[in-house]
Amino acid sequence: MQTKPTTKRYIHLIALVMIVFFVISFITNILNSIIVDVKDSFDLSLTLTGLLPFTFFIAYGIMSIPAGFLSEKYSERTLLSVSFLVMALASLGFALLPQYGVFSITLFVLGCCMAVLQVIINPMLRVAGGEEHFAFNSVLAQLVFGAASFLSPYLYKYLVSQDNSDDAIAETLRGWVPEDLPWASLYIVFAVIAVWLLVYVFFTRYPKFEKTEEERAGDRSSYWDLLRNKWTILYFLGIFCYVGTEQGVGNWISQFLSQYHGLDPKTVGADTVSYFWAMLTVGCLLGLLLLKIMDSRKLLIWATSISVICLILALTGSARMALIGFPAVGFFISVMYSIIFSLALNSVKEHHGSLSGILCTGIAGGAVIPFIVGGLGELMSLRGGMFFLLVPLAFIFSIGFWAKPLVNNKTISLKKD
């Protein structure tokens, strides 16, 4: 008699998935911390600076659906191995040839790899930990993701700080890159991590499993059916607006604090970016509890309203207000992604796997909206450009009123019968 594999048997896969979540977050959100250094190092305008997150996140939009098809054709080991190999080569290539054009290509390639990894690791986590533990493990993965976003600015500070000139590791890493580009040594670290993961993945055993309907890529007809459904387009725009807002705030925090309040991007700027991601993670946990007692649409309306107030105060207030306001925005927008995604899945009857792929292309909002902010900042001012973020927030606010899910989130009544 064949027994069902236990979670313990695949503990190495759970660890691998958590590490991959950590790496995805670390590489994705490090750009928030280094953006001012990149701008100064290559003498870029705000528009050209905004092109950098554009090249990274547009890759998500381009690769999300193709990555689903690739996952149906090739094994997890193959796709993970190729992704880490390409990540290592791209990162090392930029570290050895640190130029703006090379950096843009590197970010695009890394974005493509991140999209492929995102498609692979969620089904893997479900199987490795067991379906009955999937919800818990998913929340744990989000905590790991948030922890990486919180910690990445500190690696940046460590590598660019002048106070650790006697640190052998920091000096060795900086020695690989031009003296005036110490932040570029981050990509040597990424290359080393990718190589280590490549070796780990190559020698890892993988269980055979069937993907659920939500995890399958679907065929072309399913995508066409969904694209003719107005709810698909509306929720795609919701994800687009959320990721655009998240990155539009995160990418420009350090530059804003430097430009308007004279605060050092290598210290105060990096710390504030770190707090932004930390509060986003904490807010996500609180959101999980609130969703047990509130309708998700009402929670979305309240969270968006407070986010708008915090953003306005951060942009118009004193330096202290900005230092509090930007992390507060992270705290209140934290619930938006999961609410919008779940409302979308609960608004259509079938093709959930294909719908997930379409929604994930909405991550391209992280490319477009920060670029618009940079472009408007060039025409007016960075403060004026960041006020544009009120537009995507307004659309997210509207979702709370027009969303009509087939199934509402289950809540617990606090009233005694």
N, C-alpha and C positions, 0 to 999 in steps of 0.2 A: 504493500500500500504506500502510495506516494504522499508524503506530507507537505503541507504548504510551507515555503521558506519563511523563516522568521526574520524579524528586523535585524537581529544580531548578525545574521549571516551576511547581510549587506551593509554593515556599519561603515565599511570602507567607502562605499558609494555615497552614503549620506555625507561623510566627511568631504568627499570629493566635490559634491554638489555645493556644500557650504563654502568651500574654498573658492569654487568658481563664482558663486554669488559675490564673495568678497572681492575677488579680482575684477569682476565686471564693474562693480561700484567704484572701486579704487581708481581704475583707469578712466571710467566715464566722468567722474566728478572732480578729478584732479585739475581739470581745465579751469574750473571756477577759481582755484587758488593761484594758478600761474598766469592768468590772462593778462594782468598788468605787466608782469615781467616780459611776457611774449611781445606785447605791444611796444614796450620800450626797447627791447633787444633788437627787433626788426624795424623799429621806427614806423609803426603802422598807424593808419587813421582808424577811427572808430568803426568805419564800414569794413575795412579789411580785417580788423580784429574780430568783428562779428561773423566774418566768413569762416573762422576756425571752428566754432561750435556748429556752424551750418554744415561743413563738410563731414563732421563726425555724425551728427544726428540724421542727416539726409541718407546716410548709409543704412541706418536702421530702417527708414522708410522704404528704401529700395530693396533691402535684403530680407525683410521679415517674411513675406510670402514665399519667395524662392527658397528660403531656408526650410520652410515647412515641406516643400516638395523634395528637397535634398534629404531631409530626415526620413522620408518614406523610402528612399532609394538606397541610402548608405547606412552603415552601422554607426552606433554611438561612438565606438572607438575611433573609427575612421574620421568622422566629422570633428570630434574633439581634438584628435592628433593634428589634423590639417589646420584647424583654427589656431592652436597654440604655436605651431610651427610658423605660420604666417605672422602671428602677433610678434613672435620673437624676431623674425627677420625685419619686419617693419619698424619695430622699436629700435633695434640695433642700427638699422639703416639711417634713421634720423639722428641718433646719437653720434654717429660717425660723420654725418653730413648735415649739420644743423642749419638749414636754410628754410625760409618761409614756405617756398613751394614744396619742398620735401616734407615739411611738417604738415601741410594741408593734405598731401597724399597719404601720409602716415595715419592721420586722424580718420580719413575715409576708410582705409583698410582696416584699422582697429574697429571702427563702427560696424563694418560688415562682419567681422569676427564676433563681435558682441551679439549681433542679431542671431547668428547661427547658434551661439552658446545658449542664448535665452530660450530658443526653440527646443533644444535638447534636454536641458537640465530639469525642467518642470516634470515631464513624464518620468524621468529617471528618479526624481525624488519620490514620486508617488509609489513606484515599485520598490525602491530601496528601503523605504521606511514603512511600507504597508499602507493600504488605502485608508485604514481606520485611523492612522496617525498623520494623514496627509495635511489636514487643516493645521494641526499643531506645528508640523515641520515647515509648512509654508510661512507661518508667522515667524518661526525661528529664522528662516532664510531672510525674511524682510529685516529682522533685527541685525543679522550679519551684514546685510546690504547697507543698512544705516550706519552700523559701526565703522565700516570701511570708509564711507563718505565723511564721517566724523574724524577718522584718523589720518586720511590722506593729506590734509593741509599740514599736519605735523611732520610728515616725511619731507614735504616741500621745505618747511622751515629748517629742518635738520640739515638738508643738503645745501641750502643757500646761506645759512647763518655764518657770519664771520667769527663767531665765538667758539667754533669747534675746529679751528685750524690745526689743532694737535690730534684730532680724531683720525685715526688711520683709515677707517672705512670711508668716511666722508671725503677725505682727501684723495683716496684712490679713485672713488667714483667721479669726483670733479676733475681728476686728472685726465679722464677720457674725453672731456669736452672742452671747448674754448673757455678761457678764464672768465670772460664776460658773459657766459651763458651757463652758470652753475645749475640752473633749473633743468637744463637738458639732460643732466645726469639721471633724472627720474626715469628716463626711457631705457637706460641701461638696467636699472632695477627691474623694470617691466619685462625686459628681454630675459633676464635671469629667471624671473618667476615663471615666464611662459615656457622656458626650456625645462625647468623643474617639473612643471605640470605635464609637459609632453612626455617625459620619462614616466611619470606616475600613471598617466592615462594608458600608455603603451603596455604596461605590465599589470593592468587592472582587469579582473574578471567581471563580465557583465551578464546579468540574467536575461533570459529571453522573456519578452512580455508583449502583450497586445495593447495598443494605444486605445484610450477611450475616444468617444466621438468628438469630444472637445479638443483632443490632442492631435487628431488627424488633420492633414492639410486640406482635404477635400478636393473635388475635381473642378474643372473650369465652370461647369454649369452651376455649381453651388455658389461660386463667387458672383456669377452673373445674376443669379436670382437675388442674392443679398444686395447687390449694388443697385437693383431696381426698387429696393425697399427704402423708403425715406428715413426710417429709424436707423438703418445702417449708416447712412451719411451723417445724420445728426449726431449719433454717438461717436462716430469717427472724428467729427469736429470737436466733440467734447474731450476726447483723449488728446487730440492735437492741441487744443487750448490749454489743457492742464499741463502737459509736458513743456509746452512753450512758456507758460507762466513760471513753472518750477525752474527751468533753465534760464529764463529771462531775468529772474531775480538773482539766482545763484551766480550766473556768469558775470554780472555787472556790479555785485556788491563791493568787491575790493576796489574797482576803478572808481565807483561813486564815492566811497569813503576817502579815497586818496584825492580825488579832484575837488570835492566840496568841503571836506573837513580836514584835509592835510594829514590823514592818518596813514601810517606806514603799511603798505600792502603785504610786506613780508612778515609782519607781526600781527598788528590789529586786524588788518584785512583778512589774513589767513585764519585767524581765530574766529572772526565773525562768520566767515564761510563755514567753518567747522561747526559753530553753534547752530547755524541755519539747518544743516543736515541732521544735527543731533536732535533739534526740536522737531524736525519733520518725522524722525523715528519715534520719539516720545508721543507725538500727536497721533501717530498711526496706532499705537497701543491703546490710547484713550478712545480713539475712534471705534476700535473693536468693541469696547465696552458700551459706548453710546449707541451703537447699532443694535444692541440687544434691548434697548428701551425706547428707541426713537425710530420713526420711519426714515429711511435713508434719504428721501427727498427733502424732508424738513431739515435734517442734519446738514445736507449739502447747501441749502439756502442760508442757514445760520453761519456755517463755516466760511462760505464765500463772502457774506456781508462783513464779518469781522476781518477777514483777510484784506478786503478793500480798505477798511479803516486803518489797519496796521501799515499797509503799503503807503497810503497817503501821508500818514504821520512820519514814516521813515524817510520819505522823499522831501518833505517840507519842514521837518522839525530840526532840532539841534543835533549835534554829533551824538550825544547820549541817546536821543530819541531814535536815531538811525541804528545805533548799536543794539537797541532793544527791539526796534520795529522789524528789522529784516529777519532775525531769528523767529519772531512772533509770526511773521507771514509763513515761514516754514511749518510752524506748529499747526496753523489753521488750514493750510492747504493739504495737509498730510492725508486727510480722509478722502480727498476728491477722486484720486485715481481708482481706488477699489470700488467706490460707490458708482462711478460712471461705468466702469467695466461690468459690474454685476447688474446694473440696470439694463445695459445693452444686451447681455446674455439672457436676461429675464424678459426681454421685449420681443424676442423672436422664438419660434417654435422648433426650428431645426437648423442644421448646418452650423452648429456652434463652433466647430473646429475652424471652418473657413472664416466665420465672423471674428474669431480671436485673431486670426492672421490679418484681417483688414484693420481691426482696431489697433493692432501693434504697429501697423504702418503709420498710425497717428503719432507715434513717437517722433516722426519727422517734424512735429511742431517745435521740438527742441532745437531744430535747425533754423526754421523760418522766423520764429518770433524774436529770438535774441538778435538775429541779423537785422530785422526791422528796427529793433530798439537801437542798434548801432548806427543804422542808416539815418534814422530820425535824430539821433544824437549828433550826427555830423551836420545835419541841416539846421538844427535848433540848438539843443544842449542835451547832455546825457540825462539830466533830470526830466526834461521834456520827453525824451525818447522812452524813459522808463514809465512815464504816465500812460504810454500806449498799452501797458500790461493790464490796464483797467478794462480794455476791450475784450480780451479772452476771458477775464474774470466775469464780465457781464454775461457772456454766453454761458459759462458754467452755472452762473446764478439762475439763468432762465431754465436750465434743465430741471431744476427742482419743481417748476410749475408745469412744464409740458410733458414730462416723462409719464408714460402709462404702462408700467411693466405688467406682464401677464401674471407674475408672482411677486408679491411684496416680501421684503425681508421680515423674517419672523422676529417678533419682539416679545419681551416679558412684561407683563402688566405689574405695576408697582402698587396698584390699588387692591385692597383686601375686599373679597367678595362679601 
